[in-house]
């Protein structure tokens, strides 16, 4: 009997944790959820009965394996600490430091595909206190097998946006006005979702476009929307990578980097013509998408959660004496204790083995 803890902060972690929970329960193991943000507990996990309400309950639960959909996890918990990731590398900078930042808390990184595995393997050579295993990403399991989209009377566009203001199309007034105008023509059907961190006034603004051809969704579960859409209109959000796994086109507005697998535009005046191009599924674009997704996430069987659970259980029992001690990181460890209102001198700096 193994005891798992799904450790989260924000609502976007729930669709990542649910496939893992399903796989754990299928094997008759125990699983609990915990959110390290007090403000999030009631709203994120209010309908779940398997929630631990505070860090003392987590300690009493004594998990064997912590599946963290966060950037950090308490060092004072004696368990195997596994990084699951809360998104793909969104490429918001030339090198996405946050995605590849090693904070010294994790024993195992379950990577999504070759493009991230290779980077973590290189970092591991310099910081050999963790292991790297490529499993695919649990969030994408419900996307597979890919279903052929049902025919509709008009093409369907999904709009998604990041919360980073300098990169977000949601803040752009010209984009707002253009989408408003196009939605009224009836040539396209729009579905829209915004990042949970986007300010309420921006959300209210976009919700005001609601009409027969424009529907706003207040959800973090994007996969049902992916399946209903012919293509995606986005900025520099990690939803782009998720959507591309269907081999469907993506139109981006002022994406941070130039990419062959995207239809990229810089001005709102280009939106409508880019939409028309996306519906033509250009051969060179489709070839670039295929090459990209094989490097990003070459797992199309819907079994990434199964691989994660297998990998973590196997690693739990393996000899890890070859791994170095984790860095001291006193400042980060203090911040964890302060956030959780729990102060202890205990700190487990070697990976847990059972």
Secondary structure, 3 states (H helix, E strand, C coil): CCEEEEEECCHHHHHHHHHHHHHHHHCCCEEEEEECCHHHHHHHCCCCCCECCCHHHHHHHCCCEEEECCCCCCCCCCCEEEECCCCCCCCCCCCCHHHHCCCCCCCEEEECCHHHHHHHHHHHHHCCCCEEEECCCHHHHHHCCCCCCCCCCCEEEEEEECCCHHHCHHHCHHHHHHHHHHHHHCCEEEEEEECCCCCHHHHHHHHCCCECCEEECCCCCCHHHHHHCCEEEECCCCHHHHHHCCCCCEEEECCCCCCCCCEEECCHHHHHHHHHHHCCCCHHHHHHHHHHHHHHCCCCCCCHHHHHHHHHHHHHHCCCCCCCCCCCCHHHHHHHHHHHCCCCCCCCCCCCCC
